[in-house]
Amino acid sequence: MTALDTPPLPDDDRQNPAADTTDTADTPNDSAPGGKSRRPLVLAATAGFAIGILITGLLWGLSGQRGGANVDAAAACDAFNRAGHLPDTTSGYDPTAFTRLADDAAHRITAAYELAQAAAAFDGQYQPLAQSLAGVNGMVLSGRFDNQSGQDDIIRVQQLCARG
């Protein structure tokens, strides 16, 4: 026997053309040699794959929004705390009590404000933090620390950040 006329293996899907006495036009192409169709198996595998992809996509999409807002709010509080002490001159200017702002304090307050805005865009529960940091940011950028509402915003931000 040569390699050309060896019979197919028992698990081979191809039919032996020499042993095939049926007309190939009458048999469907998707049927196995035993006469059982593979169509239900293929459809079940395809449907399972599509459902798995759908569930994975939904879980991935739903998990990212809430976690991102939490992380942004925590980063806003960290940036606010790293800005250092903000002076309070509402009762008048006292040169001995006034300490100069750190060079990067204005940048940190602005960064905290932007992060709080991002957190509030995804989750409305962070809106008070964003509004309070807007007041603090305006006060720091103007250099007017005698603004009572700005000082109230500092206290509110500290309280909100302490809650977590």
C-alpha positions in Angstrom: 0.0 0.0 0.0 1.3 3.4 -0.8 0.5 6.8 0.8 -2.0 7.6 -1.9 -4.3 4.6 -1.3 -4.2 4.4 2.5 -7.6 4.3 4.1 -8.7 7.2 6.3 -8.4 6.9 10.0 -11.5 6.1 12.0 -11.8 9.6 13.5 -11.1 11.3 10.2 -13.9 13.6 9.1 -13.3 13.0 5.5 -15.1 10.2 3.8 -13.2 7.6 1.8 -13.9 8.4 -1.8 -13.4 4.8 -2.9 -15.9 3.5 -0.4 -18.5 6.3 -1.0 -21.2 4.9 -3.2 -23.8 7.7 -2.4 -24.4 10.7 -4.5 -22.7 13.7 -2.9 -25.5 16.0 -4.2 -28.0 14.4 -1.9 -26.0 14.7 1.4 -25.7 18.1 3.1 -22.2 19.5 3.6 -22.7 20.2 7.3 -23.4 16.6 8.4 -20.9 14.4 10.0 -20.1 10.9 8.7 -22.5 9.3 11.3 -25.4 11.4 9.9 -25.5 13.7 12.9 -25.5 17.4 12.1 -22.9 19.7 13.8 -25.1 22.8 13.3 -26.5 22.8 16.9 -23.1 22.5 18.4 -21.7 25.3 16.3 -24.7 27.5 17.1 -24.4 26.8 20.8 -20.7 27.6 20.8 -21.3 30.8 18.8 -24.2 31.9 21.1 -22.1 31.1 24.2 -19.2 33.2 22.9 -21.4 36.1 22.1 -23.1 36.0 25.5 -19.7 35.8 27.2 -18.4 38.8 25.3 -21.6 40.8 26.1 -21.4 40.0 29.9 -17.7 40.8 30.0 -18.3 44.1 28.2 -21.1 45.1 30.6 -19.2 44.3 33.7 -16.2 46.1 32.4 -18.2 49.2 31.5 -20.1 49.3 34.7 -17.1 48.8 37.0 -15.1 51.7 35.6 -17.3 54.7 36.3 -17.9 54.5 40.0 -14.3 53.5 40.8 -13.0 56.4 38.7 -15.0 59.0 40.6 -13.9 57.6 44.0 -10.2 57.7 42.9 -10.6 61.2 41.5 -12.2 62.5 44.7 -9.5 60.9 46.9 -6.8 62.4 44.6 -8.5 65.8 44.9 -8.4 65.6 48.7 -4.7 64.5 48.6 -3.8 67.5 46.4 -5.7 69.8 48.7 -3.9 68.5 51.7 -0.5 68.7 50.1 -1.1 72.4 49.3 -0.4 73.2 52.9 -1.9 75.7 55.2 -4.0 78.4 53.6 -3.9 81.7 55.6 -7.0 83.3 57.1 -6.9 87.1 57.0 -10.7 87.7 57.6 -10.0 89.3 60.9 -7.3 91.6 59.5 -3.8 91.3 58.2 -1.2 90.4 60.8 2.3 90.1 59.3 3.5 87.8 62.1 0.6 85.4 61.7 0.6 85.4 57.9 2.7 82.7 56.3 3.6 82.8 52.6 2.0 80.2 50.4 4.2 77.5 49.0 5.1 78.1 45.4 3.2 75.1 44.2 0.1 75.6 46.5 -1.9 77.4 43.8 -1.2 74.6 41.3 -2.2 72.0 43.8 -5.4 73.7 44.7 -6.2 74.1 41.0 -5.4 70.4 40.4 -7.7 69.5 43.4 -10.5 71.5 41.9 -10.1 69.9 38.4 -10.1 66.4 40.0 -13.2 67.2 42.0 -14.9 68.4 38.9 -14.1 65.1 37.1 -15.4 63.1 40.1 -18.6 65.2 40.2 -19.1 64.6 36.4 -19.3 60.9 37.0 -21.0 60.8 40.4 -23.2 63.6 41.7 -22.4 62.9 45.3 -19.0 64.7 44.8 -20.7 67.9 43.7 -20.4 69.6 47.1 -16.6 68.9 47.1 -16.3 70.4 43.6 -18.3 73.5 44.5 -16.3 74.1 47.7 -13.0 73.6 45.9 -14.2 76.1 43.3 -14.5 78.7 46.0 -11.1 77.8 47.5 -9.5 77.9 44.0 -11.0 81.3 43.3 -9.8 82.7 46.6 -6.2 81.3 46.1 -6.0 82.5 42.5 -7.1 86.0 43.5 -4.8 86.1 46.5 -7.6 87.5 48.7 -7.7 85.3 51.8 -10.0 87.7 53.7 -13.0 86.3 51.9 -15.2 84.7 54.5 -17.1 82.4 52.0 -13.7 81.2 50.8 -12.6 80.4 54.3 -15.9 78.6 54.9 -15.2 76.6 51.7 -11.8 75.6 53.1 -13.5 74.2 56.3 -16.1 72.4 54.2 -13.5 70.8 52.0 -11.6 69.7 55.0 -14.7 68.1 56.5 -15.7 66.4 53.2 -12.2 65.0 52.8 -12.1 63.8 56.4 -15.3 61.8 55.7 -13.7 60.1 52.7 
